[in-house]
Every structure is written in structure tokens, then in C-alpha cells.
Amino acid sequence: MANVKKKQDITALFMISVAAELAGMHPQTLRIYEQKGLISPARTPKNTRLYSEQDIQRLRYIQRLTTELGMNLAGVEKVIELEQHIEDLHSRIDGLRSEVATTTEKLKQEVQAVHKSYRRDLVPLQKTEIIVTSRKQRR
């Protein structure tokens, strides 16, 4: 099993018959889901499907959507696609928040450096008196 192709660093553990039993489905259903692109099991060099625990969880989720919520496979596909899109957006938001925090900290440091340089340039002035005289009005 050393030559088994891993998908996303998740080790595939179950052959199709065991995976189908764990998910409570017929093996042909798993083949159909793979054909529709709803699941992508890892494969051995001899092309045997191997399902990970994550794959089993996904199969159970698909089953829940189809049986409990009455969705067809096209609807399930769209739901999974949208969930992945949401997950991608959350990751992007987290990355942007981190970038904003880093940039904000750098800007604070730059502002502090500028303020420190101002203090060196200030020269104290002696108090002086200013006398204002009235101006003649123009007509």
C-alpha cells in the first residue's frame, strides 16, 4: 500500500465494499457518486478505489441531503460546491484579516517613528508679545 496515491494528505483506508457498508449504501451508489463528481476516492496503482474516513463522512452527508431533505444529486452537487466556495471565502477573509493586522502594526510603527523625529526638530520659542494696532478703514 506504499504506492497508494494520497489525496490532500488523507490516507485512504477502505475498499468500496467496506465503505459502502459503513455509509449504509450499495457499492454501485458509490460508483455513481464518483461518476457524478460528488466523491473522489484515492486509487491504488491497480486502480482499486480506497475511501478515507472523510470520504465516508461525505457519503453520509450526501445520503442525508438526498433522503432527509429530498434533494436530487444536482442539488447535492450545488450545495457541496457552495459550501466549498464559502470555506474558500472564509480562508480568504482570515488571510486578509491577518494581512490587515500586519499592515496596521507596520503603519503604527512608521507613525511612531515619524512622531519621534518631530520631537527632535522642535525648538522652544521664547514668549513674545504681539501688539495689534487698528488699521485705517478704506472707503
FENHUHU-V233897 format. One record per residue. RES is the residue in one small letter. PSI is psi in whole degrees, 0 to 359 (* if undefined). NEAR is the number of other ideal C-beta (glycine too) atoms within 10 Angstrom. Layout:
res | psi | near
RES | PSI | NEAR
RES | PSI | NEAR
This chain:
res | psi | near
m | 4 | 9
a | 336 | 4
n | 7 | 7
v | 131 | 15
k | 126 | 10
k | 143 | 11
k | 121 | 16
q | 40 | 8
d | 27 | 5
i | 121 | 12
t | 127 | 12
a | 137 | 23
l | 330 | 16
f | 137 | 19
m | 168 | 15
i | 322 | 17
s | 319 | 11
v | 318 | 14
a | 318 | 24
a | 318 | 20
e | 317 | 13
l | 325 | 16
a | 351 | 24
g | 37 | 12
m | 168 | 17
h | 144 | 11
p | 327 | 16
q | 328 | 10
t | 319 | 16
l | 321 | 23
r | 319 | 15
i | 316 | 14
y | 322 | 23
e | 318 | 16
q | 323 | 9
k | 353 | 13
g | 14 | 11
l | 339 | 18
i | 148 | 22
s | 86 | 14
p | 156 | 21
a | 166 | 19
r | 148 | 14
t | 172 | 14
p | 334 | 10
k | 13 | 6
n | 21 | 6
t | 134 | 13
r | 137 | 21
l | 128 | 22
y | 136 | 25
s | 172 | 19
e | 324 | 14
q | 321 | 13
d | 318 | 26
i | 316 | 20
q | 320 | 12
r | 320 | 18
l | 318 | 23
r | 322 | 14
y | 315 | 16
i | 317 | 24
q | 319 | 16
r | 317 | 12
l | 320 | 18
t | 321 | 15
t | 310 | 10
e | 322 | 8
l | 353 | 10
g | 25 | 8
m | 149 | 16
n | 173 | 10
l | 329 | 15
a | 320 | 9
g | 318 | 13
v | 316 | 20
e | 317 | 16
k | 318 | 12
v | 314 | 15
i | 319 | 17
e | 315 | 11
l | 321 | 10
e | 320 | 11
q | 320 | 10
h | 317 | 10
i | 316 | 10
e | 318 | 10
d | 318 | 10
l | 320 | 10
h | 319 | 10
s | 318 | 10
r | 318 | 10
i | 315 | 10
d | 318 | 10
g | 318 | 10
l | 321 | 10
r | 318 | 10
s | 317 | 10
e | 318 | 10
v | 317 | 10
a | 317 | 10
t | 314 | 10
t | 319 | 10
t | 316 | 10
e | 318 | 10
k | 318 | 10
l | 320 | 10
k | 318 | 10
q | 320 | 10
e | 320 | 10
v | 317 | 10
q | 319 | 10
a | 320 | 9
v | 316 | 9
h | 323 | 9
k | 324 | 9
s | 330 | 9
y | 320 | 8
r | 328 | 7
r | 332 | 6
d | 346 | 6
l | 135 | 7
v | 125 | 4
p | 138 | 4
l | 147 | 6
q | 150 | 4
k | 134 | 4
t | 156 | 5
e | 140 | 4
i | 128 | 4
i | 126 | 4
v | 125 | 5
t | 155 | 4
s | 147 | 5
r | 153 | 6
k | 141 | 5
q | 142 | 5
r | 149 | 4
r | * | 3
